[in-house]
């Protein structure tokens, strides 16, 4: 069994490189590996000045200290455009076959430092006891990370929660960082449903409505996008993407984001 979930390690390293403070001359990124854990140190605290140990890391939105470097990593397919790195790291640990409360990732920050601690999944479990541990906590399907039976919060056939409390990701059936409650049939939150109903009530041609729904599926209410992202997600030309952006503005579906020439969907 692997000591660390691969995606969690990759996401931690990528985010450390992308979000470190490069104005701290002479500082370095450090990766220290111990028997029971891996510690990844990055110069610079949270970009917005918050203290990460005081936050729910499943709910922290992505804010990029170094947008040019982030864009470069996105073009190399080393990071996903949408989503919080914390959420992806947490999810990978929750999905791990040997997941348990004491090995969940920990984060620490102050004004000058950020540290991610990833715990060794195998530490403290004797090899001969791993099978018993899996039987006690599972069984799980190793490809999907979902239970093989119908116990727990998941439905075995759909992979979605047995109730509507959420939150969960509609495609994977795993926890998401959106706020519930969720509709089990569609996987959308109440806010998402309200937004989509609003789009469907507008006087738009089918192609425009479909492109808006595709864009919303990719970025939701949390994440920002601009003309380049519209072109990438929908396949529209530059002029058509500009026209769609204009329609979104005129219909009050988007508001300006912190980044220049970027916008958020809004339910207001």
C-alpha positions, 0 to 999 in steps of 0.5 A, a space after each residue: 500500500 502506498 505511504 501517501 496518496 499520489 494526488 495529495 502529494 502532487 497537489 501539495 507540491 504544485 500549490 507550494 510552488 505556485 503560491 509561495 512568496 517569491 519576494 522573500 529573497 533567499 528563502 526556499 521550499 523544503 520537503 522533509 520526510 519522517 517515518 510518520 509524515 511529510 512536511 512541505 514548507 513554503 515561504 509566505 503565509 496565506 495570500 489574503 492574510 488569514 490563518 489557515 488553521 482557523 479555517 475549514 479547508 474544504 471551504 477555502 476558495 482558490 486565490 492565486 498569489 502568482 497568477 502567471 505561474 499558476 497559468 503556466 502550470 495549468 497549461 502544462 496540465 499540472 493543476 486543475 483550473 477549478 477548485 481549491 488545492 486544500 479540497 483536493 488534498 483532503 479528498 484524496 486522503 478521505 478516499 484512501 483505503 487506509 484513511 482514518 481520522 488521525 492521518 488526515 492532512 494538517 495545515 499551518 500558517 502565519 504571516 511568513 510561513 505555510 506548512 502542509 503536513 501529510 501523514 504516512 497512511 501505513 504508519 502504525 499499522 502492522 502489515 499483517 493487520 492491514 487486511 483486518 483494518 480494511 475489513 473493519 473500515 470497508 470494504 471499498 472499491 479501490 478504483 472508485 473509493 466508494 464502499 462495496 456495500 450499501 452501508 454508510 452514506 453512499 448508495 452502492 448503485 449510484 455512488 451518491 449519498 443516501 440522503 440529500 444532506 450532501 455535500 458531494 460531487 455529482 460525478 464522483 459521489 465524493 464530498 465537495 466543497 459546496 454548501 448543501 443541501 443537494 438534490 440527489 437526482 441532479 447533484 446540484 445544490 439549491 443555489 445552483 438549481 436556483 441559478 439554472 432555473 433563472 438562466 432557463 427563464 431568460 429569453 435566450 437561444 438554445 445555443 447561448 443557454 447551453 453554453 452558459 450551462 456548460 460554463 456554469 458546470 465548469 466554474 459554478 458560483 465560486 470560481 472566476 473566469 474570463 474570455 479566455 476561459 469561455 473559449 477554452 470550455 465552450 470552444 467558441 471563437 474570440 468574438 463569440 466568447 466576447 458576445 457571450 460575456 456581454 450577454 451574461 453582463 446584460 442579464 445580471 448573471 455575472 459580477 466582476 472578480 478580484 482579478 482583472 477582466 475576470 467574473 463570477 456567476 452570481 445568484 443576486 
